[in-house]
Amino acid sequence: MKILKFGGTSVGSPSAIEHVINIVQKNLALDKKIIVVCSAMVEVTNKLLQAGELAATSNTNYTEIIQEIETKHIETIKKFINPHDQSKVIARIKCLITQLEDLLQGIFLLHDFSLRSQDLILSFGEQLSCYIISEIMQNANITAKFVDSRDLIKTDSNFGNARVNFELTNKNLAQFIQQLNYVPIITGFIASTIDNETTTLGRGGSDYTASIIGAGVHAEIIEIWTDVDGVMTADPRYVKNAFTIPNISYQEAMELSHFGAKIIYSPTLYPAFINNIPIQVKNTFNSTHPGTLVSEKSELSESLGKGISSINKVSMLTLRGAGMIGVPGFLGKVFTTIAQKNVNVILVTQASSENSICIVVDSKDGLTIENTINQEFANEINWGKMDKVVAKFNLSVVSIIGQGMRKASGILGKIFAALGKNGINIIAIAQGSSELNISLVVDNFELNKSLNVIHEALFDADLKTLNLFMVGVGRIGSTLLKQIQETSKYLLKEKNLKINIIGLANSKKMLIHHTEINLSSWQDKLANAATSVDMSKFVIKMQQLNLPNTVFIDCTSNKNITSYYEEILSANISIVTPNKLANSSNYAEYKNLEQLATKNKVKFMYETNVGAGLPVINTLKNLKFSGDRILKIEGVLSGTLSYIFNNFKGDKTFSQTVEEAKHNGYTEPDPRDDLNGTDVARKILILARETGSKMELSDVKLANILPEVCRNAKTIPDFFAELEKNNHIFEEQKKLAEQKNNVLRFIAKYENGEASVGLEMVDSTHPFYFLSGSDNIIAFTTERYKERPLVIQGPGAGAEVTASGIFAEVIAISSYLSK
């Protein structure tokens, strides 16, 4: 004998019911004897409850709800039942609806919607659906019959959550099974007292019905058909990477259900567990998927944990005081006080010193229990033996479940390390004596992030996910997005790295998706985005999403964007940026950002501030950390100025060389932004600060190479006109250099605590002499590299190399998270 239970979504629409018919037919074709248990159609139970509540407040709108329910069921009949048989079925439905309306009219007149009345009203959901399903089965040539579970399952009179009288129920079921020669379609959720008053079995009641019947008829298996592929490793609404658990033990399932897993409820497990009947959780809409088998044994998984569940909106009460230590019966008094308020304790943890205890309850009970305990222990509080209860609200419990954790070492360290790197604070921790469960209390705001971080640490140990928010999608930003798109398959396959672009913004629009933005169409989506750019809102939304492993990328040169860096780092979000304005502003701001990143265990990475894709800052840091002493730093740190002076030779004038550089895309729209040397000054300042210097930008000696008349030109054409008039100034410098067999190089220098930027002549013995193209070059003279400086040379400008440098730092962050 097999029990098939179908939930509300499985019988909630014509297409769903067709799946149910196919599943039943396939089982009958295998010569299986089956019993079918069905829930009310999806949302009908909620509508019935709403109708009762409206009726009790004298609101006549309840009649509209009943009309909706009637229409839904009659439309289903018309979809499946032959026209000449419809009148009989519809008449029965209308009869049930009339009874329901009469009951609601009584509630309307009496203004009373007691639990007894509520159970009776709610029973109509299952009566309606199961009767219709039985008729649909008959129409499909299945010998089926409607069976009211109130005739089989007997309970006490605890309305709303009745307790089953198993002795009487099993006796009824034993008699029922003897006469069974058809497929019974049995109402789930509802039962009755020995006086035949209607009761309900509480949350998950239809599953419980299936388990009760399965135990009573000694079924070989109970199949719970729902709308997901079994029990998942985590709630897929929160954790996108959640997957089906193939098998799980009764004990593990009980732990998961206690801590919020919605697929199987604790009462369902008890009858099956006692009688050692396996429960198979399967998907009505994907019937070939094996789902999850719940049985006596559980196969150990490589990930040690089996699943993660959670309860959000809880309150934690902390009791502490020296008077609690070693006092017999103290805890008993606390729990008796709580029990008198009919409040369930979700989690308890106590300090080994016995001077404090934390109790977690549902959020709706938090304030009540806080006041109750303070009143009950008023004398102890007044005498100073105990402090007033400290209550924390808006919390969540996250529980990691799995038998494999009994023998596992280091699992807590793994979880805590992952949470710590994502800035998630653990408020309390408790481990069950069975060692099947480790529970953590976190802030409600951190729930989604915590679930994803723990899931990745336990089940996706080899897979790392980064969630990127990028501001600035010009040449560098768009090139970076292209590089990410082109390498995404390789990174996933070879490096187990998944990069999600969650947010994008340019100077006009911003676009944020909760999952990820499709990189094949990001330009159109951003252009057509409904939201105008607002950096404050962009940062707030990034914080509200609170995704694990979040990285903010600033591909602008905008000072306003850098003003949000402190807020972003404080929110435990890493930053990668080529924008050098933050690190070259006042020293206090530079140092604050560095300290914030360290404090919040995130990364602030800015290699591209100085050398685009060249490893300049990392090399400098490695020299310093290895104990070497920096004596001098010299560099051609502008690809633009490198190109200009490498090509300023022969008969070509200086203005022609600058125009050529602009035409080839090497300069800013206004070349003066490059030629004034400020950008290079910022770069040498950053390098100086990396050595430990506290200098400011104003301390850098900058020799401006442009005549004042060029600097003050009103327009770019005016600038070029004035530059042409002053070509002789640069021509004289070029000729002087040539006479000495030297070349001109725009060099930044830091030595003996001083920094300077300007045009210099270098001879053939200098490492910068043979520089070509737009290459940057940096020479580090140190105690170890005194005779021959350590030289780094390569492309120092261009969207491709800068984007590559940013991309490399993004990947480096994923390596940090995996440690």
Summary of the structure (lengths in Angstrom):
residues: 819
radius of gyration: 36.2
end to end distance: 51.5
largest distance: 116.6
contacts: 2825
relative contact order: 0.06
helix: 46%
strand: 21%
